[in-house]
Amino acid sequence: MMQCFAYYSLPEQDGYTVVESDSQVIIHGKRFESHRRGFVIAPFRESQETPAVFIPADRISSGRIPAGPVHSVDVPFPEEITDGYRSVFGEFHRAVSEHRFEKLVLSRVRTVTTEDVPDIREMFFEACRRYRHLAVMLFRTPATGTWLIATPEPILEYENGTYHTVALAGTMRHEGEWSEKNRREQALVEQFIEDTVRPVCDTLTADGPHTVTAGDLVHLRTDISFRGEEKALSEMAFLLHPTPAVCGMPRDRAGEFISAHEHTDRMYYSGFAGPVGIGGISRLFVSLRCARIEPDRKKITLYAGGGIMPESECEAEFAETEYKMQTIAKCIVTRKI
């Protein structure tokens, strides 16, 4: 296998695609070559340690997702909220309660160590089997390390002159009546996308919000489509990134607040990733439900976050991150060496 690769299975697909290369291209100036086939990976916030990366499609292969079952590792829920999360939640909650922000997104990590070596291919296949309606991606480059993602949220898709994105926010464990907090949270994301895209696109249409399932959770989603040129793909993607769904509102100030106060190094969590120009289609997804996998250290770091608003409660927000982390935690598969 080449040193850089990306496995991905798009929503509702029975198969998967592999993009491989012996080289990685570090993206500078928030621009990648949208006419070149490959796989793009962007972090939440670019830095020397976490650059945006493009894997050229020097080799493309595909296959069908093998049948299970696979015995995954059991990762129990923690019994109580950590003091660190409770403290930083208080800082975020004060900021929105004092109306310095309309919304802030607080993330956290949880580290799992395994007795045997994590089997990254089997973890990818297990996620594909469990979450057919999500985008499942596994990638590795020298710059990024190895990550597994099972995400419900497209940030930008392009095919035949049409772009598509979604405003996805609000979380519940089961379908039911949506709270005002969840509806306002989703409406903020939708308004941000429309305000960002309208000045640079043609014929924007929006459909929603409606309830969609993502793993064991449900969210509110509005589908947004508009016309544009393919060469604008990288510009459009970085205009939308990061969305308020992973950052907050106002976006730029929220990003600065997160960098100053959040205890988590997000790295590639809440960035975006996906195939570019393969089969004439580009499909980029927000990197949610993430795990950074370090097989040599038998270590897996789970990432999740949630939107904080004045009516948010610490216990409920912590539980929401746990349910989100379980999306990948249920897919941990190991092998003896």
C-alpha positions in Angstrom: 0.0 0.0 0.0 1.2 3.5 -0.8 2.1 5.8 2.0 -0.9 8.1 1.5 -4.4 6.7 1.1 -8.1 7.4 1.6 -10.9 4.9 1.8 -14.3 6.3 1.5 -17.9 5.1 1.2 -20.5 7.7 0.4 -24.1 7.7 1.8 -26.3 4.8 0.7 -23.5 3.1 -1.2 -22.8 -0.6 -1.0 -19.2 -0.2 -2.1 -16.1 1.8 -1.3 -13.3 3.6 -3.2 -9.6 3.8 -2.4 -7.4 6.7 -3.5 -3.6 6.1 -3.1 -0.4 8.0 -3.8 3.2 7.9 -2.9 3.1 11.7 -2.2 1.0 14.3 -0.3 0.5 17.8 -1.5 0.4 20.4 1.2 -2.3 23.0 0.4 -1.2 26.7 0.7 -3.5 29.7 0.5 -6.7 27.7 1.0 -6.7 26.6 -2.6 -6.5 23.1 -4.1 -6.7 22.2 -7.8 -10.3 21.3 -8.2 -9.7 20.0 -11.8 -7.3 17.4 -10.4 -8.6 14.1 -9.1 -7.8 13.2 -5.6 -8.8 13.4 -1.9 -8.7 16.7 0.1 -8.3 16.9 3.9 -8.6 20.2 5.8 -8.2 20.8 9.6 -10.4 22.9 11.8 -7.7 25.5 11.9 -4.6 25.4 9.7 -1.2 25.5 11.3 2.3 24.1 10.6 1.4 21.0 12.7 -2.0 20.5 11.0 -1.9 21.6 7.3 -4.5 21.0 4.7 -3.5 18.1 2.5 -4.3 16.8 -1.0 -3.8 13.1 -1.9 -3.4 12.9 -5.7 -5.4 10.0 -7.2 -2.3 8.2 -8.6 -4.2 5.0 -8.1 -7.9 4.4 -7.7 -9.5 1.1 -6.8 -12.9 0.0 -5.5 -14.6 -2.9 -3.9 -17.7 -4.1 -2.1 -18.0 -3.8 1.7 -17.5 -7.2 3.1 -20.2 -8.8 5.2 -19.8 -8.9 9.0 -20.2 -9.6 11.8 -17.0 -8.4 13.5 -16.6 -8.4 17.3 -15.9 -4.8 18.3 -14.3 -3.6 21.5 -16.8 -2.4 24.2 -16.2 1.2 25.2 -18.4 2.0 28.2 -19.8 5.5 28.9 -18.0 7.4 31.7 -19.9 7.5 35.0 -19.6 11.2 35.6 -18.6 14.5 34.0 -15.0 15.4 34.1 -14.0 18.6 36.1 -12.2 19.9 33.0 -15.3 19.8 30.8 -17.5 21.3 33.5 -15.1 24.2 33.9 -14.8 25.0 30.2 -18.5 24.6 29.7 -19.0 27.3 32.3 -16.7 29.7 30.3 -18.6 29.0 27.1 -22.0 29.2 28.7 -21.2 32.6 30.3 -20.1 34.0 27.0 -23.4 33.1 25.2 -25.5 34.0 28.3 -24.0 37.5 28.3 -24.9 37.7 24.6 -21.3 38.0 23.4 -22.1 35.2 21.0 -25.3 33.8 19.5 -23.8 30.3 19.7 -20.5 28.6 20.6 -19.5 25.0 19.8 -17.6 23.2 22.6 -15.7 20.0 21.7 -13.9 17.4 23.9 -11.8 14.3 23.4 -11.7 10.9 25.0 -8.7 8.5 24.7 -9.2 4.8 24.4 -6.3 2.3 24.7 -6.7 -1.2 23.4 -5.1 -4.5 24.4 -4.4 -5.4 20.8 -3.6 -3.4 17.7 -6.4 -1.3 16.2 -7.3 -2.8 12.8 -8.0 0.3 10.7 -9.4 -1.4 7.6 -11.8 -3.5 9.7 -12.8 -0.4 11.6 -13.6 1.3 8.3 -15.7 -1.7 7.1 -17.5 -1.9 10.4 -18.4 1.8 10.2 -19.6 1.2 6.6 -21.8 -1.7 7.7 -23.3 0.2 10.7 -23.8 3.6 9.1 -24.9 3.1 5.5 -26.5 6.5 5.4 -23.4 8.4 6.5 -20.2 9.3 4.7 -17.5 7.0 6.1 -13.8 7.9 5.4 -10.5 6.5 6.5 -7.3 8.4 5.5 -3.6 8.4 6.3 -0.8 10.8 5.3 2.5 11.6 6.9 1.1 15.1 7.7 -2.2 14.1 9.2 -1.7 10.7 10.7 -4.6 8.1 10.5 -8.3 9.2 11.0 -11.6 7.4 10.7 -14.8 9.5 10.2 -18.5 8.7 10.0 -20.2 12.0 9.3 -23.8 13.0 8.4 -22.9 16.5 7.1 -21.8 17.5 3.6 -20.1 20.8 3.5 -20.1 21.0 -0.3 -20.9 18.8 -3.3 -20.4 19.6 -7.0 -21.8 17.9 -10.1 -22.7 19.2 -13.5 -22.7 22.9 -12.6 -24.7 22.5 -9.4 -23.4 22.9 -5.9 -25.2 21.4 -2.9 -24.7 21.9 0.8 -26.7 21.5 4.0 -27.4 23.3 7.2 -27.3 20.6 9.9 -27.7 21.3 13.6 -29.7 20.2 16.6 -29.4 16.8 18.1 -31.8 14.3 19.8 -31.5 10.6 20.5 -34.9 9.8 19.2 -37.4 11.5 16.9 -39.8 13.8 18.7 -40.7 17.4 19.2 -37.8 19.7 18.6 -36.9 22.2 21.3 -36.7 25.9 20.6 -32.9 25.7 21.4 -32.4 23.1 18.6 -34.5 25.0 16.1 -32.7 28.3 16.7 -29.3 26.6 16.5 -30.2 25.1 13.1 -31.6 28.4 11.8 -28.4 30.2 12.6 -26.4 27.7 10.5 -28.9 28.0 7.6 -28.8 31.8 7.7 -25.0 31.8 7.7 -24.8 29.5 4.7 -27.3 31.6 2.7 -25.7 34.9 3.6 -22.2 33.5 2.7 -23.1 31.9 -0.6 -25.7 34.3 -2.2 -23.1 37.0 -3.2 -21.0 34.5 -5.2 -23.6 32.2 -6.7 -26.7 31.9 -9.0 -30.2 30.7 -8.2 -30.0 29.5 -4.6 -32.8 27.3 -3.4 -33.4 25.9 0.1 -35.5 22.9 1.2 -36.1 22.3 4.9 -35.6 22.0 7.8 -36.5 18.4 8.1 -35.4 15.6 10.5 -32.7 13.2 9.4 -31.1 10.2 11.1 -27.3 10.0 11.7 -26.2 6.8 13.5 -28.2 6.6 16.7 -29.1 10.3 16.7 -31.4 12.6 14.7 -30.7 16.2 13.5 -32.4 19.1 11.8 -31.3 19.6 8.2 -32.0 22.1 5.4 -30.7 21.2 1.9 -29.3 24.2 -0.1 -28.5 24.2 -3.8 -27.0 26.8 -6.2 -25.3 27.1 -9.6 -21.6 27.8 -10.1 -18.4 26.9 -11.9 -16.3 23.8 -10.8 -13.1 25.9 -10.6 -14.7 27.7 -7.6 -14.9 24.5 -5.6 -11.9 25.3 -3.3 -13.0 28.9 -2.8 -16.5 27.9 -1.9 -15.4 25.2 0.5 -13.1 27.5 2.4 -15.8 30.3 2.4 -18.1 27.9 4.2 -15.5 26.4 6.5 -15.9 26.3 9.4 -19.6 26.5 9.5 -21.4 27.7 12.7 -22.4 24.1 13.2 -18.8 23.4 14.4 -17.7 26.9 15.4 -20.4 29.3 16.4 -21.8 32.8 15.6 -20.4 35.3 14.8 -18.1 32.8 13.2 -14.7 34.6 13.2 -15.0 35.8 16.8 -16.3 32.4 17.8 -13.2 30.7 16.2 -10.9 33.0 18.2 -12.8 32.3 21.4 -12.5 28.5 20.8 -8.8 28.8 20.2 -8.3 30.8 23.4 -10.5 28.8 25.8 -11.2 25.2 24.5 -9.0 22.6 26.1 -9.2 20.3 23.0 -6.7 20.3 20.2 -9.2 19.6 17.4 -6.6 18.9 14.7 -8.7 17.4 11.8 -11.9 17.1 13.8 -14.5 19.6 12.5 -12.4 20.3 9.4 -13.5 18.7 6.1 -12.5 15.9 3.8 -13.6 14.1 0.7 -13.0 13.1 -2.9 -12.4 15.7 -5.6 -13.3 15.1 -9.3 -13.6 11.3 -9.1 -16.3 10.1 -11.4 -16.9 13.7 -12.3 -18.2 14.5 -8.8 -16.7 16.2 -5.8 -18.2 15.5 -2.4 -16.7 17.2 0.7 -18.0 16.4 4.2 -17.5 18.1 7.6 -15.2 15.8 9.6 -17.6 14.9 12.5 -17.8 11.6 14.5 -14.0 11.4 14.3 -11.2 9.2 15.7 -7.5 9.7 15.4 -6.0 6.2 15.4 -2.4 5.4 16.4 -2.1 1.7 15.9 1.6 1.4 17.1 0.6 3.0 20.4 -2.7 1.0 20.6 -4.4 4.4 21.1 -7.6 5.9 19.7 -8.7 9.4 20.4 -12.4 10.1 20.0 -13.7 13.6 19.2 -17.1 15.2 19.5 -18.7 18.5 20.2 -22.0 20.3 20.7 -23.6 23.8 20.3 -23.7 25.9 23.5 -26.6 28.4 23.8 -28.0 30.2 26.9 -30.5 27.4 27.6 -27.8 24.7 27.4 -27.2 22.4 30.4 -23.8 20.9 31.2 -25.1 17.4 31.9 -27.1 17.3 28.7 -24.3 18.6 26.5 -21.7 16.2 28.0 -24.1 13.3 27.4 -24.6 14.5 23.8 -20.9 14.3 23.1 -20.8 10.8 24.6 -23.5 9.6 22.2 -21.7 11.2 19.3 -18.4 9.5 20.3 -20.1 6.1 20.5 -20.7 6.3 16.7 -17.0 5.5 16.2 -16.4 3.8 19.6 -18.8 1.0 18.4 -16.6 0.4 15.4 -13.3 -0.2 17.3 -11.9 -3.5 16.0 -8.4 -4.9 17.0 -6.2 -7.7 15.9 -3.4 -9.7 17.6 0.1 -9.5 16.1 
